[in-house]
Amino acid sequence: MPSILSYITRRIKPSCAVWEITLRCNSKCIHCGSIAGEARSDELDTEEALQLVKDLYSCGYKGVALMGGEPLVREDWFEIASEVKKLKMELSIVTNGLNLKRHIQHLKVLDVDCISLSLDGATPKTHDYLRGIDGAFDNTQEIMRLLEKEDLPISIITTVSKINFNEIEKIKDIIVDRNIAWQIQLAIPIGRFPRDLVISREEFYTLALFISINAKKYSYKRLPIIGAHCFGYYSKFMPNQ
């Protein structure tokens, strides 16, 4: 009888592990599915975390995305990230960027493959409200410019709800022609997010068409845009595909 590891390697062919290395967070996003804020009492210690990186490599993973919570508030995040790169797996950091500036040299040393920031509004009013932090929008803009200056790869994640649905076009205008990848995903009613702010079926379809149309309108270099898994399953029903 084949082992579980053998089954995973042969059947599942893992690509990228998305790992919530801590629940601790320094923002208060209203759409947070994990209700992040305080660290879990039983989070892995450094030794356990480094062993898990090795285990992921043994299972055949090609990359690891470190997220939270906020991964950069964990004191040993650099050790964990270094182990990922040591094993020649791709490294992504999913961060709110609030304390990224003081870690910029670490990110350069790591030669990180992707730094994902959230941009959930085209204005400070909307973005700051959704993130639960005053000044979050201005900070994100500053961090985007800093990463561009340092020639570090940037990805923007936008989580769409009724609150920011009408700002998607303006968010696009902020991102286009800056060599920034853009992932659009849905706010779903888990964690802190209330069901009445989930977009409607009609809005879902409109948003899916927005992704499809702009993927055709712009070259990959000008606007690398994708829908998250919440859109991909329905792509065969989209006439503009």
N, C-alpha and C positions, 0 to 999 in steps of 0.2 A: 504494500500500500504506500503510495507516494506521501512524502511529508507535506505539511502545510506550506513550508517555505518553497518546496518544489512546485506545488500547485500554483502559488502566487506568481512565481517566476515564469511558469509555462503558460498560464491561463490569463492572468490579469494584466501582465506586462505593465507594471507601474511606471508612471512618468514623474509627476511632481507631488510630493507630500506637503500638504498645507497644515502647519503645526502651530497651534495656539500655545506658545511657550509660557504664557502667564495670563491670568485674568485681570491683573492689575492694570489700571489705565488712568491717564491724566486728562481725559476728556469725558463728556457725558452725552454721547450721541443718543438721540431719542429713538433711532432705528436699530440700536445695538441688540442683536439676537442673543448675545451671551450675557447681557446685563453686567458688562464689565465695570470694574471700579476697584474692588479689593482683590488681592491675590487669594487663590484657593489655599486652604490649609495644607493640602497634600500635593502641591506642585513638585515636579521632579527637582532634585538638587542637581548641582553641576555634574557630578559624576554620572548620575542616572541619565541626564540629558545627553552627555557625550556618548554614552553607550547606545542611546536610542538613535543617534546620528549613524553610528556604525551599523546598527540593525537595519536602518532604512537603506543604507548602501548595500548591505548583504541581500536585501529583498529585491534589489535591482532598480531602485529609484534613481532617476537621472537628475533630480533637482529637489530642493527643499525651500519652501516659502515660510519664513518666520513671521508670525503675527501674534495678536493678542485679542483682547487687551491691547496694550501698547508694548511691543517687544523691546523697545529701547530703554524702558524703565527697569528692565531686569538687569542686575549688575553683571551677570556673566554672559550677556547676549553675545559679546564679541568672541568669547571662547567657543560658544556653541556654533556661531557663524564660521569661525576659523576652521572648526572641525569639518564642516560641510565642504568648504573649499579645499581643505587638505585631501579629502577623498575624491576631489575632482567632480563633485556634483554642482549643478547650477544653484546659485543662491539668490533668493528674492527676499526683500524686507518690506513688509506691509506695515506702514507707520502713519500716524497722524501728523508727524513732522514737528510737533510742538517743542521737542528738545533735540531735534536732529542736528542743529547747527554745531553743537559741541561734540558731535560724533563724526563730523565730516571726514576727518583724517582717517578714522577707523574704516569708514566705508571705502575710501580710496585705497587703503592698504589691502582690503579684502578683494578689491576688484569685483565688487558686487555686480551681479548680472541684471538686476532690476530693483528699483526703489519705487514702491507704489504708494502714492499719496491719495488722500480723499479730497475731492472737490465736489461738494454737494449743492452748491449754489453759485449763481453768477454775480451775486452781490453779497457784501458782508452781512446784511440783514438776514438773508435766507441761510447762508452757509453757517454763520455763527449760531443761529437758532437751532439748526439741525445738529450741530456738533456740541452744543451746550457750553461753548466757551467764547467769551468776548475776544475779538481780535484774531480768531482762528483763520478767517479768510485772508487777512493781510499777511499772517504768518505763512500760510500755504503759498501765496504768491511769491513771498520772499524766498522760501525754500526752493520753489521751482526755479527761480532765477539763479540761486546759488548752485543747484545741481547742474543747470545748464552751463554755468561758468566753469564748473569743475569737470565737465564732460562726463557726467555720470548718467546712466540710463534711467529715464523717468517713465512711469506709468501712472495714469490718473484713473481712479475708480469713482464712479458716480452712482450713488444709490438713489433710485428714483421713487418718489412718492407723490401724493397729491400736492404736497407743499412745494416741490421744485419742478414738477412736470413741465410747466410753462417756461422754464428757464433753460431747457436743454439746448436750444439753438444758441443761446448766448454763451453757455458753457463751451460749446463747440468753438465759438469765435475766440475764446481765450486760448484754446489748445491748438488749433489748426496751424500748420506750417512751423511748428516748433520741435519737430522730431520727438513728439510725446505720444506714447500709446494710450488709448482710451478704452476702458472697460465699463460698460453700462450694465447695471444689475438692478433688481427689484428690491424694494423694502418689503419684507414679508412680516406678517403679524405674529412674531415670536419675540421673546425677551421683553424689551421695553416698548416695542412699537405697537400702537393701537390699530385694530382692524379697519376703522373708519378712514384711515389715511392711506390705505392701499389703493393703487390706481385701479380703475375699472377695466373691464374686458376691452372696451373700445380704446381706452388709453393704452392698454397693453399692446394692442394691434398697431396703433399709431406709432408707438415707440419702437416696436419691432421693424416697422417700415422705415422709420427714421434711420435706424442702424443700417438696414439693407441698402437704402438709397444712398446714404453717405459713403458706404463702403464702395459703391460703384462710382460715385461722383468724384471722390478724391483718390489719388494714388496712395499706395501703402506708405510711401515716404511722407506725404503731406498730412495724412490722418489715418494712422493705424487704429481702426475702430472695430470693436467686437462686442457682442452681447455675451453676458455670462451664461452659465448652464441653464438659467431660467428662460432663456430665449432659444438656445440651440436646438432643443428638442422639437420645436415647432417650425423650424426653418422650411421644411418641405411644403408647408401650407401657405408660404408667403409668395405671391405671384411675382414680386420684383426680384426674387432670388435668381 
